[in-house]
Structure formats: C-alpha cells, structure tokens
Amino acid sequence: MPEPDKEKDMATAEILSMDRPGNDRPANLAVPDSCMIATEDLWKTYDMGSEQQVHALRGINLRIQRNEYVAIMGPSGSGKSTLMNLIGCLDSPSKGQYWLNQQLVSELDDDELARIRNKEIGFVFQTFNLLARATSLHNVELPLIYAGVPSAERLERAKASLTAVGMGDRMNHKPNELSGGQRQRVAVARALVNKPAIILADEPTGNLDSQTGNEIMALFDRLHSEGNTIVLVTHEHDIAEYAHRIIYIKDGVVAKDESKR
C-alpha cells in the first residue's frame, strides 16, 4: 500500500447520476453496458493521528468504458497509486462508490474483494511478482487454483495463455531462467488467464530496458485490439503515449483528461 503522504485526489470525466434512497445508500447504478469502471465522489483519507488527516483522494468522478486503453499519470504524491489500489480492489475508499463491471465493490468486505480481484482484474506489476521456485506454467495457473478450476482445465488454459504471449516454449522455465521481458510476458499471461474484466498494469516497463519495454507495450497494443480493457499506471510520458486516453493527476485531483483518438 502506498505511503499516505504520497497520495491525494482525482476527479474527472462524467458525474454519474443516480437516485439515492432514504438511507443514503446508492441505488442500483444505471450505467451503460460499455461502462467498465465508474466512481462517484470517491475519497481516500488517512488518519495520521493527533487529529491530523491526509486526503489522498478527494471526490473522484470517473468513467472508463469497456475496451478503453487508459493511462493514469502523475508524479509521486499525486494520488495515482491510491487510485490504482482502489480500482484494483486492493483497498477500500473512505467515502464514495466504485463500480467495476457494473458491480458495486466499494462496500464489500475483504473476502469479497479478494474474490473480485481474482475474477475481474488481471494485475501486471513492475516487479513481475512471480514465484521464484515455480515454473512459468505454475505461476500462470495460480489464479485458476484460487478460483477452484479443475486441474485439467487450468493446465489447458495456462498453456493457452502462455502461448498467446509468445511463451509457449518457456512453460517449464523458472523466473531465474528467463530474461526480464520474458518474466513480464509470463506475468501478462497470468493476468489474462482468468479472462478478467480489466488488465491493470502498474509501471509494467519500469524494470526493463527500452527495447524490451517497447516489446511489452506492443503486446499491450495487441491485447487491446483483441478487446481487452487496459488501465496503465505510469509516470513515463513515452509509455503513457501508447494509451488512447491519458488522465493526469496532480495533488490528488484530475488536472487533465484527454482522449487521443
């Protein structure tokens, strides 16, 4: 979880309209079928003690449509990492609502959030987050194991996912037998294996050289062209340029939200 003093707020796009019942809990959100992510008045506040609070997010109103390719940019302390944690269901907001794939997730408990993470979100991290002693195949199988998928089916799906990212001939290799780019491809295969609603990539080229980083971003381009919704968190302008929409965060608010296509 990011340090509290590193985050602040984000507010952008359309404000979602809905009726609120008398108990002030949100009614069912009438969002378009294409709306993959929707937030309303999303806040994250950290209590620093001595009656001091840090508002990391301050009322985000955001829509991301199905099959969008969005980059979230901002310097350290801007709020982008806190927003990523909320979008990824790694944390819960202090106030406001968040819908993922038309399901209200902002009020779920930890066990329910864990199920949503495994089912709806494919994570790709800067540090790959692969099990060092496990083969590529087993690393990709892990989300399916957690989901209770039978052995034969998960083996078939894991092999197909590795093949889709060009790692079909490295299935039995462990991470220390792979290059950085190959490790990230395994991580992308793991992100895809559950057919998630969104792929959430956090600085996915941060540990790669420029050429390998470009290869990974070309892979994301292909995944997007195949219908995947991608949210990319980065501080690098050249990486953000691959996305079709860039949301700039500064001091916890959206400084700019621009569509490139």
Number of C-alpha atoms within 10 A of each C-alpha: 8 12 11 19 15 18 28 27 26 29 25 19 16 14 15 15 10 13 12 11 9 7 6 8 11 15 11 12 15 12 17 10 10 14 18 21 21 27 25 22 19 25 26 26 18 17 11 11 7 6 6 8 12 15 20 29 28 22 22 27 21 21 20 21 17 19 20 21 26 24 27 24 25 23 17 14 21 25 31 33 25 29 28 19 16 19 25 23 25 15 17 24 22 16 17 20 22 26 20 22 19 18 14 17 20 22 15 13 10 13 9 12 19 14 14 18 19 19 19 18 22 25 23 25 20 16 17 21 14 20 13 12 12 14 20 30 25 22 22 29 26 19 22 21 13 12 14 10 16 10 11 8 11 23 17 11 19 27 21 15 26 25 16 16 21 14 20 17 10 18 18 13 16 19 23 11 13 14 12 19 20 19 21 28 24 31 26 28 28 27 24 27 22 24 15 19 21 27 25 25 23 22 18 24 26 16 16 17 11 11 10 17 19 17 14 21 18 13 17 22 16 13 19 17 13 10 12 21 22 24 25 24 25 23 19 14 12 10 20 22 13 19 23 14 20 23 23 22 26 21 22 28 21 24 14 14 16 12 11 10 6
